[in-house]
Amino acid sequence: MQSVLSSEIMRDSDRYTCENVVSSRELMYTAGKEIFASCELKAPVAIVCGSGNNAGDGYVVASLMKKDGIDCSLILLSDKRSPDGQYYFDICKDLGVDIKYINDTDLSEFASVIDCIFGIGFHGEVNEPEKSAINKINKAREKGAYVLSADINSGLDSDSGMGETIVTSDLTVSVGYFKSGHFLGKAKDHIKKLVNCDIGIKIIGESYYLVEADDLKNVFAERKNFSNKGDFGYVALLGGCTSYSGAVKLASMAYASMRCGAGVAKLIIPREISESVMPYILENTLSVIDSQNGGFVFNEAQLSCALKGIKSVAIGMGMGQSDENAKIVKYLLGREDISLILDADALNTIAFSEELKACLKERKAPTLLTPHPKEFERLSGISVSDILKSPIRFAKDFALKYGLTLLLKGASTVITDGREVYIVDKGCAGMATAGSGDVLSGVLAGISGYTENILRTAIAGAYVAGLAGEYAQSEINSISMTARDTVENLPKAISYIMKSRKETI
């Protein structure tokens, strides 16, 4: 796993390093040198600089390019500079670097543009002249210029990945450590390739973690010949109603569980939709519960029988909301012998019931919630707009308050137990389609059958589902792919992880 920092922790770490290890001037030079080393840019190169330390990195890059004989120009937005930035700016002047101002420059005349307008200190709205400069960079890129952003794309919030006027880069060179804003929010739409350069900064404070394939090598390990289906867990998926029967979708969930290694995956559905679902059930098993008006009727004896021997259950997908469903959710929250994965209507049912929220808080068995931002708004009472501005903070607070694991869906996934935070950057635009969340629930249920730690289950499930979606999109396209395409690519995703495991031995 790679460390990912908030802007606050990054600043604290930077400050500590400058006070105890190297001077801020030396650190700026190292940052600029590493950015320069990451560049393979065609000349002429425009280096667009704002007024902070990010601009200072740009001045270092300009001086190194000049010394290396690369045709480059500094494009200034301001004559304001930090003390360290002024030092390297003066070196650029002494070397004879070409200096221009943004208002007088057409960036489309350059083959390459380096974005050094804002660093991690940027938050809020972009004003002039920075707004016009960002638009000029993007226009130059549309006309064929290669764009590199230093540390983080200007206009992108380094914590949330949100913003309105944002540089779109071909390459972003993160300095020191990745920031959460490199992955969350709108980041994927504006960062085409991301690398990090280590400049020797010591982390002071909390780090988040970016999940990589090698981190999952113990989850998806080669299986022994001397084993049986019971070794890999009996899991259940409880959901569906006549309004949202989605027979194929429910079957896909169960199939996803099997594809992800569950020993047995059982669908628990209302009796009224059993005939529509049954033709799609092949490797899976089926239990039916009494129903009325197309939905579940709470029957403790039937539920207890259906859940006999079940290690974990995912509930809520296509279930709808009713008083009977609330009773089922309450019953499951009271079970201490079954891990619980709550999605969709199970989350909505809890969100509108203070009694169920209390049951959730008191629950002893491992519990995973998988909301998208709107579902999380209902659960937490925090607006979607505020959640998107601080997804990690709100997710951590909620998980800690309720003593559970939270998987907050988005362009990248935030997973936390209230103490540790993991970011999964796998996934793609083509997964923004009906059924993708249900597939994820199936994946999570399958992995939970043989994984004891619910946090590890969430991490592995989000990574595998996201990677499978990426494979599906690469084979089809972001418009035409469906959730079933993700399911069909689960074996490929798991094989990739297992191959990664073999390469580390």
N, C-alpha and C positions, 0 to 999 in steps of 0.2 A: 504493500500500500504506500501511496505517496501522501505526504502531509499537505493539507490545504488549510490556509489561514484566513481569518477575518481581517479586515483592514486595521482594526484596533490592535490585534496581536501582531500583525506585520509591522506596524509602526513601533510598538513596544520592543519588538525583537531587533528592529533596525537601530533604534535608539541605544539599546543595550550594547549591541555590537560596536557602534561608533564610540561609545563611552569606555569600553573595556577591551576591545580587540584591535580595531583599525580606525583611522579617522574617517569622518564622513566624506572627505574629499577623495581619499583612497577608495572607499567603497563605491563612490559614484564612478570613478574611473574603471573599477572592476566590472560594474554593471554595464557601462558603455562598451567596454572591450568584449564582454560576452555577447552582447547584442550584435556587435559588429561581426563577431566570429560566427554568428548564426545566419548572417546575411549572405545570400548569393544573388545579389541584385544586379539588374542591368542598368547601366548608366544612360543618361544622367539621372541622378538621385536627388529628390527633394526631401529635406528633413524638416518637417513642420513642427515648430517648437512653441509651447506656451510660456508660462512664467515660473513654473515650479521646478522641483528636482527632476521630474520626468523630462523637462526641457534640457536639464543639465546632462542627462544621459545622452540626449541627442547631440549636444555639443561635443561630447567625447567621441561619439560615432563619426561626426563630421571631421574632427581632427584626424582620426585614424584613417578615414577614407582619403583625405587630402594627402596624408603621408604615403598612402598606398597608390596614389596616382589615379584615384577614382573620381570622375567628374561629379561633383555634388554641390548643392546649394543649401544654405540655411534659410528657411522661410519663417520669418518671425511674426508672431501675433502681438508681441508686446516688447517694450524695452525694459520691463521689470524682470529681475532675475534674483535667484537665491545667491548667497555669497559663494557657495561652491560652484554654482552654475556660472557666475560671472568669471570665475577663475578659468574655466574651460572655454568660455566664450572668448575671452581675451586671447587664449592660445589659438583659437580658430582665426581670429583677426590677424594675429602675427603670422600665421601660415598662409594667409591670403585666401581663406575660404570665401566663396561668393556668398553675399548676404543680401536677401531680399525681404520684402514685407508682403504678407498674405494678400492685402488689398490690391497690390500691383502685379500679382502673379497668377498665371493660368497653369494650374498643376497638371493639366492634360498634356503639357509639353514635355513632361518627365516620363521616363520609362518606369521608374520606381518611386514610391513615396513612403517615407517612414513617419509614422504618427507618434509624435512626442508632445501632444497638447496637454492631456490630463493624465495623472497617475492614479493611485488608489485613493487619493484624498477627495476625488470628485464624488459628490452626491447631489441629488436634486435635478434641477432643470439646466439645460445648456443655454447660455446667453451669448450675445454678440461680444467680440468677433469670433468666438469659438464655434458658434453654430454655423456660420458661413464657411469657416475653415473645414469643418467636418463634411459639410455638403460638397465642398470643392474636392476633398479627398475622394469621396464616394463617386463623384462624377468622373474624376480621373480614372478610377478603377473601372467604371463602366466602359470607358474608352480604351481600356487595355493596360493601364498601369498596374504594376504589382504593388500591393500595399502590405507593409509590415507595421504592426502596432507594438510599441515598446511597453512592456509590463502588462498593460491591459488596454483594450480598445477605448479610445476617448469617447465619453458619453455613456459608457457602461458602468453601472454601479458595481464596485468591486466586492460588495457583500451579497447583493440580491441578483445581479445580472439583469437588472431592469434599466430602462432609459427610453427616451423618445428619439433623440438625435444621436446616432451612434455610428462610429467608423466601422465599416465592414472590411476585415483584413483577410489577406491570403495566408498570412502567418502572424501569430501573436507570440512574442517571446516574453514569457513571464520571468520576473527577476526575483531570485531568492526562493520563493515557494509559490505554488499555485494559490489563487484566492478563490473563495466560493463563487464569486461573480464570474469566474471563467467558465462555470458549468451551469449555473442556475438561470432561470428566467429566459431572456432572449439571447443568451450568449451563443448558443449553437447556431443561430441564424446569422451571426456577425463574425464568428471565428471559424475559419475554414480549416486551419491547422494550428495546433497549440503545442509549444514546447516550453520547458522550464530550464533556466540556467542557475546553477548553484553558485552563489558568490560568498559563501562562508558565513551566513547569518545564523546565529544560534536562536532557536525558538524559545521565547519567554512567554509561557502561558499555554492555553489550550490549543490543540491542533485537531482539525477534522481529518478524515481519511478518505482518499479517493481509492475506490475498489478496483483491483486489477485481476486478470484471469488467474494468475499464480496464487492469489489469496484464497482461491476456492478449491485448491488441489486436494484438500482433505475431505471436502464435501462430495466431490465427484471422483472418488477413488475407484480403481479397478476392483471388481467384485470377485470373491472367491468362488470356486466351483462348488465347494462344500457349503452351500447356503440354500435357503428357500425363501419363498415370498414373505413368510412371516418375519424374516430378519429385516425386511425393508418397510414394514409398517402397513397397517390398515388405516386408510384415511377416508373421510366422507366429505361430500359437497352437498349442502342443503340449500335448496332454492327452487325458484320457478313458481309460476302461477299461470292461469289461462291468458291473462293479459300480456304476460311476458314469458310465455312458455319456452320459446327459443330452443326447440328440441335439438337442433344441430349445435347451437351454442352450448347448451348444457353438456351434450356429448363431448364437445371439444374441450370443455373444462376437465372432464374426467379423463379424456385421452391425454391432455396435457399433463395431468398428474402421473399417468402411467409412463409417458415419455420422459418424465423427470425422475423416474426411479421408484415410485411407490410400489409396494408389494401388491396391494389391492386398493382400488379406488371405487368407492360406492357412491352412487347418486341417491340422495333422499329427496323425494319430490311428492307433491300432492297427487292423490289418486287420479284426479280428473285429467291430468296431463300425461299419465303413464303411457297411454296408447300412442301418443305422438312422439314420445321420447324413446320408447322401447326399440323401434327399428334401428336406431342409431347406436345402440349399446352393443358393443362387441366384446372387448377385453374386460369391461367393467361389470360391476354388479349393481343391482337396483333394489331399493326399498321404497315402498309407497306408504304415505301417511294419509289418514282420513282427511277429506277436504269438503269444503262447501263454498259456493260462489266462486269456484275456480282457484281458491287458495287453501292454505293449510288450516286444519283444525288442531288445536293443541290436545294431544293425547300422550300423557306421560309414559304410559305403558308401551305404546307403539314406538315412541322416541327412544326409550331405554333399550328396547329390543333392537331397533335399527342401529344404535350406537354401541352395541355390545362388541367389545374387542377393538373398538376404534381408538386410535392414538390421538388423532387431531381431526377437527372439522372446520371447514370453511363455510360460512353462512352469509346469506343476504343477496346473492346474485339473482336478479329477476324475481324476487320473492314478493314485492309489493309491501304495503303497510296495512296492518290491521291489528285489532286487539288480540287476535289469536297469535299472530306473529310476535307481538310483544311478549306474550306468555312463553313462547318458544325461546326467545332470546333470553328472558329471565331465567328459564330453566337451565339453559346452557351456561349462563354466567355463574350459576350455582354449582356446576360440576367442577370438582377439583382434580379429576382424573383425566381430563381431555384438554389438549391445547386447542385454542380457539383463534381462528382467523376471521375477522369481521370486515365485511365489505358492503358497499351499495346500500340496500334497504335495511340491513341489520344496523348500519351506522345511522341511517336516517331515523330508524325506530328508536334508537338510544338517544339521539339528539333531541327528540321531542318529549322525553320522559325523564324527569328528575329522579324517579325511582330507579330506572335502569342505569342512569349515570352513577347513582350510589352503589348499585350492584357491580358495575364495572370497576369502580374504585376499590371495592372490597374483594374482588376476585383474586384467588390465590394461584390458579393455574396459569401457565404461560399464555399470554394474549397478544395478538398482533392486530392492529387497526390499519386499514389500507385506503385512506380517503384521498380523493382529489381535492383541490382547493375549495370548491363549493361545498362538498361534504364536510370538510374540516371547518368551514365557516359555521355550518349548522351545529357541529359538535362543540366548538370552542366559543362561539359568539363573537369571533373576530372577523372583520370584513375580509373578503377575498383580496381587495386592494392592499390592505395592511399585511395580510399573510404573504403576498408576493413580494412585499418590501423587506420582510424579515422572516422568511420561511424557516430558517434553522432555529432561530430564537423561540418562535411560537411552537414549533414541533417539540423542541426540547422541554419547554415548560409544561406542555400538555402531557408528554410521556412521563415526566417526573411526577407530576401531580397525581396521575392515575396509576402509576406503577406498572407500565406496559411498554411495548415496543410500537412505535408509530412509523409507518411507511407513507410518506407524503409524496404523491405522484406529481409529476411535472415533466418538463423537457429533460431534466435530470431528476433523479429520485433522491430524496433526503430520508435517511433511516436513522432512528435514534431510540435509545432506551432511557433518555433523559440525562445520561452521563456522557456516553460516547456518541459521536456523530459520524455517519458514513455517507458518502456521496457516490451514487452510481450514475455515470454519464452515458450508459448504453441506452439505446432507444432512438426512435426516428419519427419523422413527420407522418409516415404511413401508418403508424400505430394509433393515430388520432381517428379511430374508427370504432363503430359499435362492436362490443365483445372483447376488446383488448384487455379491459380491466378484469373481465371474467376469466380470460385465459391466464392472467397473472395469478388470480386466486387459485386456479387449478394447479399452476406451477408451484405456488407456495405450499398448497396442501400436499402435493406429491413429495416435495423435499422434506416437509415436516415429518413424514412417515419414518424417516431414518436419521433425522438430525435432532439432537436433544435440545440445542440452543435455539430459541425462537428468533433471537437477533441474527444469528448466523443464517437461519432459514430465510429471513427477509432479505439479507444482503445477497445470498446466492440466487434467490428467486428473481429479484429485480434485475440482477446482472444477466442471468440466462435468458429471461423473457426479452429484455432489451436487445441483447446480442442477436437472438433469433429474429426479432423484428428487423434489425439492420440487415441481416442476411436476406430476409424476405424482400425488403425494399430494393436491395441491390439486384435481385433477380427479376423483380416485377417493375414497380415504380411507386412513388409516394402517393399517387392518386388511386391506383387500381388495387392495391393490396388490401386484404381483409385479415381479420383476427385469425382465421384458419391458416392463413399463410405463415403467420408467426408460429403456430403449433407445429406445422410441418417442418419448420426449421429448427425446432428445439434439439433434435439429435445432432445437428451440425454444430450448434452452439456448445453443447456439452462435449462433443468430440474435440472442439478447439481447446476447451479448458483442460481436458484430460491430456491432450498433446502438450499443453503448456506444463503440466505436471511432470510428464516424462522428461521434458527438456531440463528440468531443474534437478533431476536425480543425479 
